[in-house]
Amino acid sequence: MKLLRTIRLDPSDTFVFEQAADPGEWAVSGTFVFWNADPATLEGRARNAFRSGFLGLSSLGWSTLVQIVEASEDERLAVIDLLAKQLVVQFAAPSVADAAAAAEEEVAFAESLCSPPTDMLVAVHRTYKDGEVCERFRTLRPRYGDKPARAFSFLEVEGEEETSGDRVDLIAMAERERK
């Protein structure tokens, strides 16, 4: 079976998100974090997390990219257990049983994103329109075979061909962060 782990190709997540996930954390989509927020009113780093973040389960930080990795059944069960504990402690799940059921659902959804080959990267773009959240996932792979990937030196997008009018200016964000 395959699951998702956070990956950091450059330091941009550390200034794009309020809290960046550590590289190598188990990850899920994390859209549930925004269940009681109005996505239309999110600003700054919270908006970035909503629009393009995967949730790292240990830190509850965000990652722009996740990597598809092989996982054992024991690892899958540990991921469900970790998420269920986070749902109880950090998100006030009404019961451990409810948290476990929600964690199982969230991990199953993450597994559904893992049909591409192992080591592929996955990115998400979320939008909010007419009261609904829409998620679009893209897989990314090195352009030139098995050479090591460096940030911004690769990427063929598989899947969605449509591009959004939304743009993120990473350089301007970094400059604001330094001030």
Helices and strands as residue ranges (DSSP letters): E 2-7, H 13-16, E 26-28, G 31-34, G 39-41, H 44-52, E 54-56, E 62-63, E 65-70, H 73-89, H 96-112, E 121-129, E 132-141, E 156-158, H 170-178
